[in-house]
Structure formats: C-alpha cells, structure tokens
C-alpha cells in the first residue's frame, strides 16, 4: 500500500466520521480572508455544524487539519457558542493555546487509532 493511498484512505475515513455526525466539510481558500502571520488553515463552526479546510495545502496536511477540527467538535462544542469562549479565545493567549493543543493531541490520537484500525 503506498503512502499516497494511505493518506487518501485516512482522509476518507475522517470525512465519514464527520458525515456520521452531520458535519459538513468544505475546502476553501482561507487566503481570501486572512492576512499576516496568523494564517487560518481550518475552522469548526459550531452553529452551522461545519468544518472549513484550506484547499491550498497537501492532502496529508488536510488530514491533520480535519482531525484537529473534529477534535474541537468532540472536546469544545459545548462551550464554542458561548460568550466565555469568544472572549477567552481572543483575549487570553494561554486559553487559546491550551484549546489548540488539546485539539492537536486529539488529532494525533485519532489518526493513530484510524491507522491501526485500517492497517495503514
């Protein structure tokens, strides 16, 4: 099995996970919306149950971005639409870094699990 095939299989598995949770996934050009050093490559929109992924990155990067955004869905959706989240995420760098690190760790564990399940 080639690495390219494995990455495609992981991406399809993640899309299936999102679909089973009624999460729509779209690839867009975030460069139209972002400038400067804080480039956005993914976004989970709780109110719309939607994940947006930067389309101008490699498939392996898209795999991690999608797993990361699913992490926000699993770990943070209960507070994502609250004023607390909006204020804390944009005003407290430690809060933001902790939430992003949590989503990163979730993504790593999810991808390791899927790799074992699908024997990739």
Backbone bond lengths (Angstrom), bond angles and torsions (degrees), N, CA, C in turn:
res aa  C-N    CA-C-N  psi(-1)  N-CA   C-N-CA  omega(-1)  CA-C   N-CA-C  phi
1 X - - - 1.454 - - 1.532 108.16 -
2 X 1.310 117.58 128.36 1.459 120.62 -178.38 1.521 110.85 -80.17
3 X 1.329 114.82 158.71 1.463 120.12 178.60 1.525 110.45 -61.26
4 X 1.338 116.80 -41.60 1.465 120.70 179.94 1.529 110.67 -59.55
5 X 1.327 116.97 -42.70 1.463 120.99 177.87 1.523 110.28 -63.65
6 X 1.324 116.73 -41.92 1.466 121.60 -179.40 1.520 111.46 -61.71
7 X 1.325 116.93 -42.98 1.464 121.11 -179.99 1.525 109.83 -65.55
8 X 1.320 117.12 -42.27 1.471 120.41 177.37 1.524 110.57 -61.16
9 X 1.319 116.05 -40.67 1.466 120.29 -179.44 1.530 110.81 -65.52
10 X 1.319 117.06 -41.23 1.467 120.60 176.45 1.525 110.71 -61.85
11 X 1.332 116.34 -43.98 1.467 120.18 -178.83 1.530 110.20 -62.03
12 X 1.326 116.59 -44.16 1.470 120.05 178.19 1.527 111.20 -62.60
13 X 1.327 116.87 -39.33 1.470 120.40 178.80 1.525 110.50 -63.49
14 X 1.327 116.86 -41.29 1.468 120.63 178.86 1.527 110.96 -67.26
15 X 1.322 116.98 -40.45 1.469 120.13 176.83 1.526 110.54 -61.64
16 X 1.317 117.20 -38.10 1.466 121.46 177.39 1.520 110.74 -64.79
17 X 1.336 116.95 -42.88 1.469 120.15 176.52 1.525 110.82 -58.75
18 X 1.324 116.61 -44.31 1.463 120.63 179.41 1.531 110.23 -63.73
19 X 1.312 116.38 -46.09 1.464 121.03 -178.92 1.529 111.48 -59.56
20 X 1.324 117.13 -41.30 1.468 120.78 -179.93 1.523 111.94 -65.91
21 X 1.311 116.93 -17.86 1.465 121.49 177.44 1.534 111.25 -104.39
22 X 1.334 114.89 14.34 1.472 121.97 -179.84 1.519 112.61 57.46
23 X 1.322 116.09 35.90 1.461 121.37 176.22 1.524 107.49 -101.16
24 X 1.321 116.41 120.85 1.461 120.72 175.90 1.530 108.38 -80.53
25 X 1.321 116.64 140.10 1.464 121.79 179.47 1.522 108.24 -122.28
26 X 1.333 115.58 126.76 1.462 121.50 178.67 1.517 109.89 -131.03
27 X 1.318 115.46 145.79 1.452 121.17 173.42 1.524 107.73 -101.26
28 X 1.330 115.23 130.93 1.465 120.90 -179.60 1.525 109.25 -136.40
29 X 1.318 115.87 172.49 1.465 121.42 174.21 1.523 108.25 -96.83
30 X 1.328 115.93 97.34 1.462 119.98 178.25 1.518 111.74 -64.40
31 X 1.330 117.66 -21.18 1.464 120.28 -178.56 1.524 111.80 -59.66
32 X 1.328 117.45 -22.19 1.460 120.59 175.61 1.528 111.44 -68.35
33 X 1.340 116.75 -23.87 1.456 121.37 -173.18 1.517 114.42 -111.07
34 X 1.333 118.00 -17.97 1.464 120.06 -173.72 1.517 111.34 -120.01
35 X 1.301 114.46 145.51 1.461 122.14 177.09 1.520 107.89 -137.66
36 X 1.311 115.86 159.88 1.458 119.48 175.82 1.510 112.78 84.17
37 X 1.329 114.97 -161.71 1.465 120.29 -172.67 1.522 113.74 -78.90
38 X 1.316 118.69 -24.09 1.464 121.42 -178.14 1.524 110.75 -87.76
39 X 1.317 115.65 73.92 1.466 120.78 179.71 1.526 109.54 -76.20
40 X 1.304 115.89 130.99 1.460 121.41 177.23 1.525 107.65 -92.07
41 X 1.326 116.27 131.40 1.467 120.10 176.15 1.523 111.73 -117.46
42 X 1.324 116.60 -10.08 1.453 120.16 178.54 1.509 111.02 -161.24
43 X 1.328 115.62 155.83 1.459 120.62 -178.59 1.525 109.14 -155.40
44 X 1.342 115.97 130.72 1.465 120.68 170.98 1.516 106.76 -103.55
45 X 1.316 116.53 120.80 1.461 122.45 179.06 1.526 107.62 -103.89
46 X 1.326 115.46 103.38 1.466 122.27 -174.40 1.531 111.78 -62.77
47 X 1.312 117.03 -43.71 1.464 120.16 -175.32 1.531 112.25 -64.33
48 X 1.322 116.70 -27.21 1.466 121.02 -179.75 1.526 112.32 -105.35
49 X 1.337 117.52 -3.79 1.467 123.03 -174.83 1.528 109.61 49.83
50 X 1.319 114.19 60.04 1.455 122.72 -169.71 1.522 109.81 -139.02
51 X 1.317 116.23 138.82 1.465 121.55 172.37 1.518 107.71 -118.46
52 X 1.326 115.33 130.12 1.460 122.34 175.72 1.524 108.04 -110.62
53 X 1.325 116.03 137.08 1.463 122.07 -178.36 1.524 108.65 -128.70
54 X 1.326 116.08 138.77 1.469 121.28 175.59 1.529 109.04 -60.39
55 X 1.324 115.98 126.48 1.462 119.06 -177.72 1.521 112.91 -82.57
56 X 1.327 118.03 -19.82 1.465 121.30 -175.96 1.522 112.97 -95.13
57 X 1.332 116.66 44.10 1.463 121.85 173.67 1.528 107.78 -132.28
58 X 1.317 115.96 165.68 1.468 120.47 -179.01 1.529 110.82 -65.02
59 X 1.312 115.36 160.47 1.459 120.21 178.91 1.525 110.81 -62.18
60 X 1.321 117.93 -38.39 1.468 119.51 179.15 1.527 111.02 -63.87
61 X 1.323 117.60 -35.77 1.468 121.07 175.99 1.533 109.91 -68.15
62 X 1.328 117.35 -40.70 1.468 120.76 177.57 1.524 111.21 -60.57
63 X 1.328 116.44 -37.38 1.466 120.96 177.96 1.521 109.57 -59.41
64 X 1.339 116.71 -48.53 1.464 118.94 -178.77 1.529 111.00 -67.16
65 X 1.325 117.29 -41.09 1.470 120.63 179.73 1.528 110.18 -59.73
66 X 1.324 116.92 -46.67 1.465 120.24 -179.24 1.527 110.75 -63.59
67 X 1.321 117.71 -42.87 1.469 120.59 177.52 1.529 110.48 -62.88
68 X 1.322 117.21 -39.91 1.468 122.66 178.17 1.532 110.55 -62.63
69 X 1.318 117.25 -46.54 1.467 120.60 -179.26 1.527 111.16 -67.97
70 X 1.321 117.81 -34.07 1.469 119.96 172.54 1.527 109.79 -63.73
71 X 1.323 116.48 -31.51 1.464 120.61 174.30 1.515 111.60 -61.39
72 X 1.327 117.22 -42.96 1.469 119.66 176.26 1.529 110.24 -61.82
73 X 1.330 116.49 -39.80 1.470 120.23 177.85 1.527 110.60 -59.81
74 X 1.306 117.38 -50.16 1.465 121.52 -176.25 1.526 111.66 -69.78
75 X 1.320 117.09 -45.49 1.462 121.47 -170.79 1.527 114.84 -88.27
76 X 1.328 117.28 -31.07 1.465 119.19 -167.00 1.519 115.54 -123.95
77 X 1.324 118.71 -0.77 1.470 118.48 -172.90 1.524 113.31 -62.43
78 X 1.325 117.97 -25.98 1.473 120.17 -179.26 1.522 112.12 -66.14
79 X 1.326 117.08 -25.79 1.476 118.92 -178.12 1.527 113.30 -115.86
80 X 1.329 117.79 -0.95 1.468 119.58 -175.09 1.522 113.78 -62.02
81 X 1.303 118.45 -35.45 1.465 120.79 -177.29 1.521 113.20 -93.85
82 X 1.304 117.42 17.85 1.459 120.14 -178.68 1.518 110.84 -97.76
83 X 1.308 115.49 157.58 1.462 120.81 175.27 1.520 109.89 -62.14
84 X 1.334 116.17 -37.03 1.464 120.53 178.86 1.518 110.68 -54.73
85 X 1.342 117.36 -48.20 1.465 120.78 -179.76 1.527 110.02 -60.78
86 X 1.314 116.82 -48.71 1.464 120.80 -176.35 1.522 111.56 -59.46
87 X 1.312 116.57 -44.65 1.465 120.43 -179.06 1.525 110.37 -70.92
88 X 1.326 116.70 -50.45 1.466 120.58 -175.24 1.523 111.94 -66.13
89 X 1.326 117.99 -41.78 1.461 120.58 -175.68 1.524 111.27 -63.76
90 X 1.324 116.42 -38.76 1.462 119.16 -175.75 1.522 114.30 -94.70
91 X 1.327 117.99 -10.76 1.468 119.04 -178.98 1.525 113.46 -114.53
92 X 1.315 117.99 -16.60 1.467 121.41 -176.30 1.529 108.99 -120.78
93 X 1.333 115.88 102.41 1.463 121.00 -176.50 1.527 111.78 -60.11
94 X 1.338 117.44 -34.41 1.469 120.39 179.15 1.528 111.07 -66.55
95 X 1.331 116.56 -42.14 1.469 120.73 177.53 1.526 109.67 -60.15
96 X 1.325 115.97 -48.21 1.467 120.77 -178.86 1.530 110.68 -61.91
97 X 1.332 116.65 -47.58 1.467 120.02 -179.29 1.527 111.84 -61.35
98 X 1.331 117.06 -39.69 1.471 120.63 178.71 1.525 111.14 -64.05
99 X 1.337 117.50 -44.59 1.468 120.33 -179.89 1.530 110.61 -65.15
100 X 1.322 117.18 -40.52 1.464 120.22 179.28 1.527 111.14 -68.09
101 X 1.322 117.21 -38.50 1.472 120.97 176.94 1.524 110.85 -64.90
102 X 1.321 116.47 -39.69 1.471 120.17 176.90 1.529 110.55 -60.72
103 X 1.329 116.43 -44.80 1.467 120.34 179.91 1.531 110.71 -66.19
104 X 1.332 117.36 -36.44 1.470 120.81 176.22 1.525 111.23 -62.94
105 X 1.333 116.59 -46.52 1.469 120.35 179.85 1.531 111.01 -63.58
106 X 1.331 116.36 -40.27 1.465 120.42 176.51 1.529 109.53 -59.32
107 X 1.335 116.65 -46.60 1.466 121.33 -179.32 1.525 110.89 -59.59
108 X 1.315 116.84 -44.36 1.467 120.53 179.84 1.526 111.04 -60.97
109 X 1.324 116.41 -44.77 1.470 120.21 -179.33 1.527 111.49 -68.67
110 X 1.324 116.92 -40.36 1.463 120.60 178.78 1.525 110.60 -63.09
111 X 1.322 116.86 -44.86 1.460 120.13 -179.48 1.530 111.59 -66.48
112 X 1.323 117.03 -37.78 1.471 120.10 176.51 1.529 110.01 -63.41
113 X 1.322 116.51 -42.46 1.469 121.38 178.82 1.527 110.95 -62.83
114 X 1.328 116.93 -48.97 1.466 120.40 -179.04 1.525 111.12 -63.11
115 X 1.318 116.71 -36.81 1.459 120.91 178.41 1.527 110.41 -61.84
116 X 1.326 116.35 -41.04 1.472 119.87 177.71 1.531 111.27 -69.52
117 X 1.314 116.70 -44.64 1.471 121.04 -177.94 1.529 111.13 -60.80
118 X 1.326 115.88 -46.34 1.463 120.62 -177.40 1.523 112.69 -89.41
119 X 1.337 116.39 2.82 1.467 122.43 179.96 1.521 111.62 51.33
120 X 1.313 114.99 48.61 1.467 121.37 -179.07 1.514 108.93 -87.64
